């Protein structure tokens, strides 16, 4: 037998440490080559670490939630040494494979095995928040892996709490300490760092989107059966793409340690997306080269991948400017936090029908606010206002969206 010490691999992109978010094995378990040993979290995504050898687990390198440096010992495994010699070998884990895509639901869902249920960290976190015992949830993924849709199905089937018979509600004194780990910890760290390092200022402007919404309805009526259904988002993307060439200072990334602002010709647009694990920002690459339907299809694909925990590191990095929207929950105004090292983020508030003076008469118009934040170190107030006014002009006269 030989003992192999498997180390945290170099995941590239200058990553120096990762957070251990889940163990897939325990001491004494027998593992096969390429079997997933652990899930680790970089500042972009969850990565599965496979085993380069087969054998028995001797020891784990730390508790869930621990920050581990690249090169630190992740796990120690007893393996069969075909040469017959005893040895301790330091083996970096192989390059991690992307998380497997969910398999189609089978006719009969498999219950988890008697051991630890198979589920991604995002699914485990959501189950913990909802108070769901994963041992009771049938998994529809490969090898009984529990998916988000399995949690949804379980919530539908599970009987709700019985109403108390007493007229007076009972007092509650329960508390719950929830560790901030995984994606939630990364989000907290990035938001704190952005607010600490970047002097934000927010500019709010109202936009009349009445004509834009009429155009969108007509486009969907004409092309909806043949092409992707258009939401407002692809039209907003188009407006940003048309405004950026006149204001290259906002489509940029600022390295404040080196004092270098890099302006980008390409518009790699971050689309802030709420997921069960927290806020993620998948990237719509080369938005400047896409038509409305290409943008709509890719935005939908990226959002689905992020919510299912399948988004890759490349899909979650490299944005040059970000668009964030809470849709119908968007409120009247907001103060979005810049996605560092970018220098601008465009916040979209909800559309409301309200009275507006037009041509000396009060008319009903669909109005929406843009609440956008900028890095005041490199973007002046006038430039930010002019940029948002350019976006507004295209949205209020949607014919301009189709004129370069």
C-alpha positions as CSV (number, residue, x, y, z in Angstrom):
1,X,0.0,0.0,0.0
2,X,1.1,3.6,-0.5
3,X,-0.2,6.8,1.0
4,X,-1.0,9.7,-1.3
5,X,-1.4,13.2,-0.1
6,X,-3.7,15.0,-2.6
7,X,-3.2,18.8,-2.6
8,X,-5.5,21.7,-3.5
9,X,-4.8,22.2,-7.2
10,X,-4.0,25.5,-8.9
11,X,-7.3,26.6,-10.5
12,X,-5.7,29.4,-12.5
13,X,-6.8,33.1,-12.8
14,X,-4.4,34.0,-10.0
15,X,-6.4,32.2,-7.3
16,X,-4.3,31.7,-4.2
17,X,-6.9,30.1,-1.9
18,X,-10.3,28.4,-1.9
19,X,-13.0,27.8,0.6
20,X,-13.9,24.2,1.4
21,X,-17.7,24.1,1.1
22,X,-18.5,20.3,1.1
23,X,-16.9,16.9,1.6
24,X,-18.1,14.1,-0.6
25,X,-16.2,11.4,1.3
26,X,-15.3,10.6,4.9
27,X,-12.4,8.8,6.6
28,X,-12.7,5.0,5.9
29,X,-14.6,5.5,2.6
30,X,-13.4,3.6,-0.4
31,X,-13.0,5.9,-3.5
32,X,-12.6,5.2,-7.2
33,X,-10.3,7.1,-9.5
34,X,-12.0,10.3,-10.8
35,X,-14.6,10.2,-8.0
36,X,-15.4,13.6,-6.6
37,X,-13.8,14.1,-3.2
38,X,-14.8,17.7,-2.3
39,X,-16.4,20.9,-3.4
40,X,-14.4,24.1,-3.1
41,X,-15.4,27.7,-3.8
42,X,-13.3,30.2,-5.6
43,X,-14.4,33.9,-5.8
44,X,-16.3,33.0,-9.0
45,X,-17.8,29.5,-8.7
46,X,-18.0,26.1,-7.0
47,X,-15.5,23.5,-8.3
48,X,-15.6,19.8,-7.8
49,X,-12.2,18.2,-7.0
50,X,-11.8,14.6,-8.3
51,X,-9.5,11.9,-7.0
52,X,-6.5,11.0,-9.2
53,X,-6.3,7.6,-7.5
54,X,-8.4,4.8,-6.1
55,X,-8.1,3.7,-2.5
56,X,-9.3,4.3,1.1
57,X,-9.6,7.7,2.7
58,X,-7.3,8.1,5.7
59,X,-7.8,11.8,6.7
60,X,-9.4,15.0,5.6
61,X,-7.5,18.3,5.3
62,X,-10.0,20.5,7.2
63,X,-13.5,21.3,8.2
64,X,-16.2,22.8,5.9
65,X,-15.8,26.5,5.8
66,X,-12.0,26.5,6.1
67,X,-10.0,28.7,3.7
68,X,-7.3,26.5,2.1
69,X,-4.3,27.8,0.2
70,X,-3.3,26.3,-3.2
71,X,-0.9,23.5,-2.5
72,X,-2.3,22.7,1.0
73,X,-3.0,19.1,1.7
74,X,-6.7,18.4,0.9
75,X,-7.0,14.7,1.7
76,X,-4.8,11.6,2.4
77,X,-5.6,8.3,0.7
78,X,-4.3,4.8,1.0
79,X,-3.8,3.3,-2.5
80,X,-2.6,0.0,-3.9
81,X,1.1,0.4,-4.8
82,X,1.6,-1.9,-7.8
83,X,5.3,-1.9,-7.1
84,X,4.7,-3.3,-3.6
85,X,6.6,-0.5,-1.8
86,X,5.4,1.8,1.0
87,X,5.6,5.5,0.1
88,X,4.1,8.9,0.8
89,X,3.4,10.8,-2.4
90,X,2.3,14.4,-2.7
91,X,-0.1,14.5,-5.6
92,X,-1.8,17.7,-6.8
93,X,-5.5,17.0,-7.5
94,X,-6.2,16.9,-11.3
95,X,-7.8,19.8,-13.0
96,X,-11.3,19.8,-11.8
97,X,-14.0,18.9,-14.3
98,X,-17.1,21.1,-14.7
99,X,-20.0,20.2,-12.4
100,X,-22.2,17.7,-14.2
101,X,-25.4,18.9,-15.9
102,X,-28.6,17.6,-14.4
103,X,-29.9,14.4,-16.2
104,X,-33.5,14.2,-17.4
105,X,-35.9,13.2,-14.7
106,X,-36.5,9.3,-14.9
107,X,-39.9,7.7,-14.7
108,X,-39.3,6.9,-11.0
109,X,-37.1,9.1,-8.9
110,X,-34.4,7.5,-6.9
111,X,-34.2,8.0,-3.2
112,X,-30.7,9.0,-1.8
113,X,-28.5,6.2,-0.6
114,X,-28.1,5.4,3.0
115,X,-25.0,7.6,3.2
116,X,-24.8,11.4,2.6
117,X,-27.2,12.4,-0.1
118,X,-25.7,13.6,-3.4
119,X,-26.4,17.3,-3.9
120,X,-24.5,20.5,-4.8
121,X,-23.6,23.0,-2.2
122,X,-26.3,25.4,-3.5
123,X,-28.9,22.7,-3.1
124,X,-27.7,21.8,0.4
125,X,-27.8,25.5,1.4
126,X,-31.3,26.0,0.0
127,X,-32.5,22.8,1.8
128,X,-31.0,24.0,5.1
129,X,-32.8,27.4,4.7
130,X,-36.1,25.6,3.9
131,X,-35.7,23.1,6.7
132,X,-35.7,20.1,4.3
133,X,-34.0,16.8,5.3
134,X,-32.2,15.7,2.1
135,X,-32.4,12.1,3.3
136,X,-36.2,12.3,2.6
137,X,-36.0,13.9,-0.8
138,X,-36.0,11.6,-4.0
139,X,-33.2,12.7,-6.4
140,X,-33.8,12.8,-10.1
141,X,-30.2,13.5,-11.2
142,X,-27.5,11.1,-12.1
143,X,-27.0,8.4,-9.4
144,X,-29.8,9.9,-7.4
145,X,-28.3,13.4,-7.2
146,X,-30.8,15.9,-5.7
147,X,-31.5,18.9,-7.9
148,X,-33.3,22.2,-7.2
149,X,-36.4,20.9,-9.0
150,X,-36.5,17.9,-6.6
151,X,-36.7,20.4,-3.7
152,X,-39.5,22.2,-5.5
153,X,-41.4,18.9,-5.9
154,X,-40.8,18.0,-2.3
155,X,-42.2,21.4,-1.1
156,X,-45.4,20.8,-3.2
157,X,-45.9,17.3,-1.8
158,X,-45.0,18.0,1.9
159,X,-48.0,18.8,4.1
160,X,-48.1,22.3,5.4
161,X,-48.1,23.1,9.2
162,X,-51.4,22.8,11.0
163,X,-53.0,26.0,12.2
164,X,-52.9,26.4,16.0
165,X,-56.2,25.8,17.6
166,X,-55.8,28.6,20.1
167,X,-57.0,32.1,19.0
168,X,-53.9,33.8,20.5
169,X,-50.7,33.1,18.6
170,X,-47.9,31.5,20.7
171,X,-44.8,33.4,21.6
172,X,-41.6,32.4,19.8
173,X,-38.1,32.4,21.3
174,X,-36.3,30.2,18.8
175,X,-33.0,31.4,17.3
176,X,-30.9,30.1,14.5
177,X,-27.2,30.8,13.9
178,X,-26.5,30.4,10.2
179,X,-22.8,30.3,9.2
180,X,-22.0,32.6,6.3
181,X,-20.1,30.3,4.0
182,X,-19.6,29.4,0.3
183,X,-21.1,31.7,-2.2
184,X,-22.7,33.9,0.5
185,X,-19.4,34.5,2.1
186,X,-17.8,35.4,-1.2
187,X,-20.6,37.8,-2.0
188,X,-20.2,39.4,1.4
189,X,-16.4,39.8,1.0
190,X,-16.8,41.3,-2.5
191,X,-19.5,43.7,-1.5
192,X,-17.6,44.9,1.5
193,X,-14.4,45.3,-0.5
194,X,-16.2,47.2,-3.3
195,X,-17.8,49.6,-0.8
196,X,-14.5,50.1,1.1
197,X,-12.3,50.8,-1.9
198,X,-14.7,52.5,-4.4
199,X,-16.1,56.0,-3.8
200,X,-19.6,55.3,-5.2
201,X,-22.0,57.9,-6.5
202,X,-25.5,57.1,-7.8
203,X,-27.3,58.9,-10.5
204,X,-31.1,58.4,-10.9
205,X,-33.0,59.3,-14.1
206,X,-36.6,58.5,-15.1
207,X,-37.3,57.1,-18.5
208,X,-40.6,57.0,-20.5
209,X,-40.8,53.4,-21.8
210,X,-44.3,53.6,-23.2
211,X,-43.2,53.4,-26.9
212,X,-40.6,50.8,-26.1
213,X,-43.1,48.5,-24.4
214,X,-45.5,48.9,-27.4
215,X,-42.7,48.0,-29.8
216,X,-41.7,45.0,-27.6
217,X,-45.4,43.8,-27.7
218,X,-45.5,44.1,-31.4
219,X,-42.2,42.3,-31.9
220,X,-43.4,39.4,-29.7
221,X,-46.8,39.3,-31.5
222,X,-45.0,39.1,-34.9
223,X,-42.0,36.9,-34.1
224,X,-42.8,35.3,-30.7
225,X,-43.8,31.9,-32.2
226,X,-40.6,31.7,-34.3
227,X,-38.0,33.3,-32.1
228,X,-37.2,33.8,-28.4
229,X,-39.8,35.9,-26.5
230,X,-38.3,39.3,-25.8
231,X,-38.3,40.7,-22.3
232,X,-37.2,44.3,-21.6
233,X,-33.6,43.2,-20.9
234,X,-32.3,42.6,-24.5
235,X,-33.6,46.1,-25.4
236,X,-31.7,47.6,-22.4
237,X,-28.6,45.7,-23.5
238,X,-28.9,47.2,-27.0
239,X,-29.3,50.7,-25.6
240,X,-26.2,50.3,-23.4
241,X,-24.2,48.9,-26.4
242,X,-25.1,51.9,-28.5
243,X,-24.1,54.4,-25.8
244,X,-20.8,52.8,-24.8
245,X,-18.7,53.9,-27.8
246,X,-19.3,57.6,-27.0
247,X,-18.4,57.0,-23.3
248,X,-15.6,54.4,-23.2
249,X,-14.7,55.5,-19.7
250,X,-17.7,53.6,-18.3
251,X,-17.0,50.3,-20.1
252,X,-13.7,49.8,-18.3
253,X,-11.9,48.0,-15.5
254,X,-9.8,49.9,-13.0
255,X,-6.7,48.3,-11.3
256,X,-6.4,50.7,-8.4
257,X,-3.2,49.1,-7.1
258,X,-1.4,49.7,-10.5
259,X,-3.3,52.9,-11.2
260,X,-4.4,51.7,-14.6
261,X,-7.8,52.0,-16.2
262,X,-8.4,49.6,-19.1
263,X,-11.1,50.7,-21.6
264,X,-12.6,47.9,-23.5
265,X,-14.0,47.9,-27.1
266,X,-15.9,44.7,-26.4
267,X,-19.0,45.0,-24.2
268,X,-18.9,42.0,-21.9
269,X,-22.1,42.8,-20.0
270,X,-22.6,41.3,-16.5
271,X,-26.2,40.4,-15.8
272,X,-26.8,40.3,-12.1
273,X,-28.8,37.2,-11.4
274,X,-30.5,36.0,-8.1
275,X,-29.9,32.3,-7.4
276,X,-30.7,30.1,-4.5
277,X,-27.1,30.4,-3.4
278,X,-27.0,34.2,-3.7
279,X,-26.3,36.9,-6.2
280,X,-24.2,35.9,-9.2
281,X,-23.1,37.8,-12.3
282,X,-22.9,35.7,-15.4
283,X,-21.4,37.5,-18.4
284,X,-23.1,38.2,-21.8
285,X,-19.9,38.2,-23.9
286,X,-19.6,40.5,-26.9
287,X,-23.0,42.1,-26.5
288,X,-22.0,44.6,-29.2
289,X,-22.1,41.8,-31.8
290,X,-25.5,40.3,-30.9
291,X,-29.0,41.0,-32.1
292,X,-32.0,41.2,-29.8
293,X,-32.8,37.4,-30.0
294,X,-29.2,36.3,-29.6
295,X,-29.0,38.4,-26.5
296,X,-32.3,37.1,-25.2
297,X,-31.4,33.4,-25.7
298,X,-27.9,33.8,-24.2
299,X,-29.2,35.7,-21.2
300,X,-31.8,33.0,-20.5
301,X,-29.1,30.2,-20.8
302,X,-26.7,32.0,-18.5
303,X,-29.4,32.7,-15.9
304,X,-30.5,29.0,-15.9
305,X,-26.9,27.8,-15.6
306,X,-26.3,30.2,-12.7
307,X,-29.5,29.2,-10.8
308,X,-28.8,25.5,-11.3
309,X,-25.1,25.9,-10.1
310,X,-23.8,24.9,-13.5
311,X,-22.2,28.2,-14.5
312,X,-18.4,27.9,-15.2
313,X,-15.8,30.3,-14.0
314,X,-15.4,31.7,-17.5
315,X,-19.2,32.4,-17.6
316,X,-18.9,34.3,-14.3
317,X,-15.8,36.4,-14.9
318,X,-14.5,39.1,-17.3
319,X,-17.4,41.5,-17.4
320,X,-16.7,45.2,-18.3
321,X,-20.0,46.8,-17.2
322,X,-23.0,45.3,-15.3
323,X,-26.8,45.6,-15.6
324,X,-28.9,44.8,-12.5
325,X,-32.7,44.6,-12.3
326,X,-35.2,43.3,-9.7
327,X,-38.0,43.3,-12.3
328,X,-41.4,44.0,-10.7
329,X,-39.6,44.2,-7.3
330,X,-37.3,46.9,-8.6
331,X,-38.7,49.7,-6.4
332,X,-38.7,53.4,-7.2
333,X,-34.9,53.9,-6.8
334,X,-31.9,52.0,-5.7
335,X,-28.1,52.4,-5.0
336,X,-26.5,49.4,-6.7
337,X,-22.9,48.4,-5.7
338,X,-20.3,48.4,-8.4
339,X,-19.0,45.0,-9.5
340,X,-15.3,45.6,-8.9
341,X,-13.0,46.1,-10.8
342,X,-15.6,47.6,-13.1
343,X,-16.5,51.3,-12.8
344,X,-20.2,51.4,-13.6
345,X,-23.4,49.5,-12.9
346,X,-26.8,50.2,-14.4
347,X,-29.7,49.6,-12.1
348,X,-33.2,49.1,-13.5
349,X,-36.3,49.9,-11.4
350,X,-39.8,48.7,-12.0
351,X,-42.1,50.1,-14.7
352,X,-45.2,52.0,-13.3
353,X,-48.2,53.5,-15.1
354,X,-48.5,57.1,-13.9
355,X,-49.8,60.5,-15.0
356,X,-47.3,62.7,-16.9
357,X,-47.7,66.2,-18.4
358,X,-47.3,65.9,-22.2
359,X,-48.2,68.7,-24.6
360,X,-50.1,70.6,-21.9
361,X,-52.3,67.6,-21.0
362,X,-52.1,64.9,-18.4
363,X,-51.6,61.5,-20.0
364,X,-50.9,58.0,-18.7
365,X,-47.4,56.9,-19.5
366,X,-45.3,53.9,-18.5
367,X,-42.3,55.2,-16.5
368,X,-39.2,53.5,-15.3
369,X,-36.2,54.8,-13.3
370,X,-32.5,54.0,-14.0
371,X,-30.5,54.0,-10.8
372,X,-26.9,53.7,-11.8
373,X,-23.7,53.9,-9.8
374,X,-20.2,55.0,-10.9
375,X,-16.6,54.9,-9.5
376,X,-16.0,58.6,-8.8
377,X,-12.2,58.1,-9.1
378,X,-12.4,57.7,-12.8
379,X,-15.9,58.7,-13.9
380,X,-17.0,62.3,-13.3
381,X,-20.6,63.2,-12.6
382,X,-21.2,65.0,-15.9
383,X,-19.9,62.1,-17.9
384,X,-22.1,59.6,-16.0
385,X,-25.2,61.8,-16.5
386,X,-24.4,62.2,-20.2
387,X,-24.0,58.4,-20.6
388,X,-27.4,57.7,-18.9
389,X,-29.0,60.4,-21.0
390,X,-27.7,58.6,-24.1
391,X,-29.2,55.3,-22.9
392,X,-32.5,57.1,-22.1
393,X,-32.7,58.7,-25.5
394,X,-32.5,55.3,-27.2
395,X,-35.2,53.8,-24.9
396,X,-37.6,56.7,-25.3
397,X,-37.3,56.7,-29.1
398,X,-36.8,52.9,-29.8
399,X,-36.3,53.5,-33.5
400,X,-32.8,54.6,-32.5
401,X,-32.0,51.2,-31.2
402,X,-31.8,50.0,-34.8
403,X,-29.6,52.9,-36.1
404,X,-25.8,52.7,-35.6
